[in-house]
């Protein structure tokens, strides 16, 4: 069993992950303390992981923490949000948002080396979560859902936590007149049918995140 307990102290929030005879993947840079009989296993254990990590980078591989005890994460001015995935459900977590998930979920670095992504500057590698269980992300404010039906979502900031895999992402000039030559702001455009999860109102003190 894995229990996620969020505690608040003034403007800051702290996540305590209680593990009871279970295992979780955790973002190592977010950990402050570990209490109890918990064992940390290396993130990269198989030859295939070693080969793939050299292509996509080690940041997409998180260690497994197993046993019984509590994991205290570093305080944040932002918010923690929990996604509950059902059987065969998939979710793409944007870079730097992932915090933790139970090992019943499969976490992998998905590579999309398309020419359109390369030209637009959209990340070619993303974190794909699939299976059954909960995954926790950290964002600068509360996370809400925007449902798309053959539509588009334009993000002028980078505060998107996750999106469903059938959504296509590109990076484009906000204005179609003048293009990049006129130094128009580049925005992320999400197109298709599915869901985009984003932060509409960052908490005070997190806007420069």
C-alpha positions in Angstrom: 0.0 0.0 0.0 1.2 3.5 -0.9 -0.4 6.6 0.8 0.2 10.2 -0.3 -0.2 12.7 2.5 0.1 16.4 1.7 0.8 18.7 4.7 0.7 22.5 4.6 2.8 24.9 6.7 1.9 28.5 5.8 2.5 29.1 2.1 4.5 25.9 1.6 3.4 22.3 1.0 5.1 19.0 1.9 4.4 15.6 0.6 4.9 12.5 2.8 4.7 9.2 1.0 3.9 6.3 3.3 4.9 2.9 1.9 3.6 -0.3 3.5 5.2 -3.4 2.1 5.2 -1.9 -1.3 7.4 0.0 -3.9 7.3 3.4 -5.5 9.3 5.3 -8.1 10.3 8.7 -6.7 12.0 11.7 -8.2 15.4 11.6 -6.3 15.9 15.4 -6.3 12.6 15.9 -4.4 13.5 13.7 -1.4 14.4 15.3 1.9 14.3 12.4 4.4 13.5 8.7 4.5 12.3 7.0 7.7 11.8 3.3 8.3 12.9 0.0 6.7 13.1 1.2 3.1 15.5 0.1 0.5 16.6 2.2 -2.5 17.2 0.3 -5.7 19.1 1.9 -8.6 17.1 3.4 -11.4 19.1 1.7 -14.1 19.5 -2.0 -13.6 19.2 -3.7 -17.0 21.5 -3.5 -20.0 18.6 -2.2 -22.1 18.1 0.6 -19.6 21.8 1.5 -19.8 21.6 1.7 -23.6 18.4 3.7 -23.7 19.5 6.1 -21.0 22.5 7.1 -23.1 20.1 8.2 -25.8 17.3 9.9 -23.8 19.3 10.9 -20.6 19.3 9.5 -17.1 16.7 12.0 -15.8 13.9 9.8 -17.2 14.9 6.9 -14.9 13.9 7.2 -11.2 15.0 4.9 -8.4 12.6 2.4 -6.7 12.1 2.6 -3.0 10.7 -0.6 -1.4 9.7 -1.8 2.0 7.8 -0.1 4.9 8.4 3.5 6.0 7.9 7.1 5.1 9.5 9.3 2.4 9.5 13.1 3.2 9.8 15.3 0.2 11.2 18.8 0.2 8.8 21.7 0.9 7.4 23.6 -2.1 5.5 26.8 -2.7 3.5 24.9 -5.4 0.9 22.2 -5.3 0.9 18.4 -5.5 -1.7 16.8 -7.8 -2.6 13.1 -8.0 -3.7 11.4 -11.2 -5.6 8.1 -10.8 -5.0 5.8 -13.8 -7.2 2.8 -14.5 -6.3 -0.4 -16.4 -4.6 0.3 -19.7 -4.9 4.0 -19.3 -1.9 6.2 -20.4 -0.8 9.7 -19.6 2.2 11.8 -20.7 3.8 13.7 -17.9 5.6 16.9 -19.0 9.3 17.2 -18.2 10.1 18.2 -14.5 6.5 17.7 -13.3 6.9 14.0 -12.2 7.2 13.3 -8.5 6.2 9.7 -7.7 4.1 6.7 -8.7 3.5 3.2 -7.5 5.5 0.5 -9.3 2.3 -1.1 -10.5 2.5 1.7 -13.1 4.9 1.3 -16.0 7.1 4.4 -16.5 9.0 4.8 -19.7 10.8 7.5 -21.8 8.8 7.8 -25.0 10.8 9.0 -28.0 9.1 10.8 -30.9 11.9 11.8 -33.3 9.5 13.4 -35.8 10.7 16.1 -38.1 7.8 18.4 -37.1 8.9 18.2 -33.4 12.5 18.8 -34.3 11.8 21.8 -36.4 9.4 23.4 -33.8 11.7 22.8 -30.8 9.2 20.6 -29.0 10.8 18.0 -26.7 11.5 14.8 -28.6 11.4 12.7 -25.3 8.6 12.6 -22.7 7.6 10.5 -19.7 4.9 8.1 -20.5 2.9 6.5 -17.5 0.6 3.6 -18.1 -1.2 0.9 -16.1 -3.2 1.0 -12.9 -2.5 3.3 -9.9 -1.7 6.8 -8.8 0.9 9.2 -10.1 1.8 12.5 -8.3 3.1 15.6 -10.0 4.3 18.9 -8.6 3.0 22.2 -10.2 3.1 25.9 -9.3 -0.6 25.9 -8.5 -3.8 23.7 -8.7 -4.2 21.5 -11.7 -7.4 21.5 -13.7 -8.5 19.6 -16.9 -9.2 21.1 -20.3 -11.1 18.6 -22.5 -10.5 18.8 -26.2 -12.8 17.5 -28.9 -10.9 17.8 -32.2 -9.8 21.2 -30.9 -6.7 22.9 -29.8 -5.2 24.3 -26.5 -2.6 27.0 -26.7 -0.2 27.4 -23.8 1.5 30.8 -23.5 3.2 29.6 -20.3 4.9 26.3 -19.5 2.5 25.3 -16.7 1.1 22.1 -18.3 1.4 19.1 -16.1 0.2 16.3 -18.4 -1.8 15.3 -21.4 -3.3 12.2 -23.0 -1.2 10.4 -25.7 -3.6 11.1 -28.6 -2.9 14.8 -28.2 -0.3 16.2 -30.7 2.0 18.9 -29.4 3.8 21.5 -31.5 5.6 24.8 -30.8 4.5 27.7 -33.0 4.5 31.5 -33.2 1.5 32.9 -31.4 0.7 35.1 -34.4 0.6 33.8 -37.9 1.6 37.2 -39.4 5.3 38.0 -39.5 6.4 34.6 -38.2 9.6 34.1 -36.1 11.4 36.8 -38.1 9.2 39.4 -36.3 10.1 37.8 -32.9 6.6 36.7 -32.1 6.3 34.7 -28.9 6.5 30.9 -29.4 3.7 28.9 -27.7 2.9 25.3 -27.2 -0.1 24.1 -29.2 -2.0 20.9 -28.2 -4.3 19.5 -30.8 -6.7 16.6 -31.0 -9.3 14.8 -28.8 -8.3 14.2 -25.2 -7.3 16.1 -22.1 -4.7 18.6 -21.2 -4.0 19.2 -17.5 -2.7 22.7 -16.6 -2.2 25.3 -13.9 -4.4 28.4 -14.5 -3.3 30.4 -11.5 0.2 29.9 -10.1 0.6 30.4 -6.3 2.2 33.5 -5.0 6.0 33.1 -5.1 6.0 30.5 -7.9 5.6 32.6 -11.0 9.3 32.6 -11.8 9.4 28.8 -11.7 
